[in-house]
Amino acid sequence: MQHLTFDLEDDYLLVGIHSTEEDFRLAYLINKHLNFNFTRYKENLDFKNSNAQFPLFEYKNEKTFINYYLINNKFLNVNNEQYADGLFGGEYSTTSYLIPEKKRVDYLLKIEGCDPNYIFNLIEKLNSIEQIITTYQIETNTLKSKNNLIF
């Protein structure tokens, strides 16, 4: 009897982006400089066991059949339960990460359906945008939480 093996490889490339811009502003800048057409996805990326929600922007290039997803890697949850008395009264915040191993990365650019050589040119173009501090490719096989990028 012959056994079939199923090897689930990542069919996307991942770029880490460092920028202090808001997510909608970064999507606008990428649209402007790279002639993309990012639009805000109707729902945030969220998970069952967490209250974190990650804004998602999507661009599907119908000419090249490449899909791009711009995702905020950080979610800041401000808890404004104010206690009148005590040392720990007042507002506090917690930060959740889509990819906790990459806490310093502000945004993730997930690219589906492209040639691995394409990404070097894309990174060069992204780095030419003044408001982006730096971008680089992230090896997905090194990520423990890469399942968070399956949507």
C-alpha positions in Angstrom: 0.0 0.0 0.0 1.4 3.4 -1.0 1.3 6.2 1.5 0.8 9.8 0.3 2.8 12.4 2.1 1.5 15.9 2.5 4.1 18.6 2.9 2.5 22.0 3.8 4.9 24.6 2.6 4.4 28.3 3.0 3.0 29.7 -0.2 3.6 33.3 0.7 6.5 35.6 1.3 6.7 37.9 4.3 8.2 41.4 4.6 8.7 43.2 8.0 8.2 46.9 7.9 9.4 49.4 10.5 7.5 52.7 10.4 5.9 55.1 12.9 3.0 55.9 10.5 -0.5 54.9 11.2 -1.7 51.9 9.3 -4.0 53.8 7.0 -1.3 56.3 6.2 1.2 53.6 5.5 -1.2 51.9 3.1 -1.8 55.3 1.4 2.0 55.9 1.0 2.6 52.4 -0.5 -0.4 53.0 -2.9 1.1 56.3 -3.9 4.8 55.3 -4.4 4.3 51.7 -5.7 1.0 52.2 -7.7 -0.8 49.7 -5.5 -4.4 49.8 -4.5 -4.6 48.8 -0.9 -8.1 49.0 0.6 -9.2 48.4 4.2 -10.6 44.9 4.6 -14.1 44.9 6.0 -13.1 43.0 9.1 -10.1 43.0 11.4 -8.0 39.9 11.8 -8.9 38.5 15.2 -8.6 35.2 17.2 -11.0 33.2 19.4 -8.9 33.2 22.6 -7.9 36.9 22.4 -9.5 40.3 22.3 -6.7 41.6 20.0 -7.8 42.8 16.6 -5.3 43.6 13.8 -6.3 46.0 11.0 -5.9 44.4 7.6 -5.4 46.1 4.2 -5.7 44.1 1.0 -4.6 44.5 -2.6 -5.2 41.9 -5.3 -3.4 42.6 -8.5 -5.5 41.0 -11.2 -2.9 41.4 -13.9 -0.1 39.5 -12.1 -2.3 37.4 -9.8 -0.3 38.5 -6.8 -2.2 39.2 -3.5 -0.8 41.6 -0.9 -1.9 42.0 2.7 -0.7 44.8 4.9 -1.2 43.8 8.6 -0.5 45.8 11.7 1.7 43.6 14.0 0.7 45.4 17.2 -2.6 45.8 19.0 -2.7 48.3 21.9 -5.6 47.6 24.3 -6.4 50.5 26.6 -8.3 49.4 29.7 -10.0 52.4 31.2 -11.4 50.8 34.3 -10.8 53.4 36.9 -10.7 52.6 40.5 -11.2 55.5 42.8 -8.8 54.3 45.5 -5.6 52.4 45.6 -2.1 52.3 44.1 -3.2 50.6 40.9 -6.1 52.9 39.9 -6.4 54.6 36.6 -5.9 53.5 32.9 -3.5 51.0 31.8 -2.7 49.3 28.4 -1.5 46.0 27.1 0.1 45.3 23.8 -0.6 42.1 21.8 1.4 41.0 18.8 0.3 39.1 15.7 3.8 37.6 15.5 5.3 37.7 19.0 8.7 36.7 17.9 8.9 39.9 15.9 7.9 42.5 18.5 10.0 45.2 16.9 8.2 44.9 13.5 5.4 47.4 13.2 3.8 46.0 10.0 3.8 42.8 8.1 3.4 42.6 4.3 2.2 39.1 3.3 2.6 38.4 -0.4 0.9 35.4 -2.1 1.7 34.1 -5.5 5.0 35.8 -6.3 8.4 34.7 -7.4 11.0 34.7 -4.5 13.2 36.9 -6.6 10.5 39.6 -6.9 10.7 40.4 -3.2 14.2 42.0 -3.5 12.9 44.6 -5.9 9.8 45.3 -3.8 11.9 45.7 -0.6 14.1 48.2 -2.5 11.1 50.2 -3.5 9.6 50.1 0.0 12.8 51.4 1.5 12.8 54.3 -0.9 9.6 55.6 0.9 10.8 58.3 3.3 8.3 57.4 6.1 9.5 53.8 6.2 12.5 53.3 8.4 13.4 49.9 7.0 12.0 46.7 5.4 13.3 43.2 5.1 12.2 39.7 4.3 11.2 37.5 7.2 11.9 33.8 6.8 8.5 32.2 7.6 10.0 28.8 8.4 11.7 30.4 11.5 8.4 31.7 13.0 6.6 29.7 15.7 3.4 31.7 15.3 3.2 31.6 11.5 -0.2 30.0 11.7 -1.5 33.5 12.7 -0.9 34.5 9.1 -3.3 31.9 7.7 -6.5 33.7 6.8 
